[in-house]
């Protein structure tokens, strides 16, 4: 079973990856 802290860390990593992907997409458009 996953601990809350681990889930929070994982969610944070996912959000960071999403931001990086979004930024890359935006920069490629310009």
Secondary structure, DSSP 8 states (H G I E B T S, - for coil): ---HHHHHHHHHHHHHHHHHHHHHHHHHH-
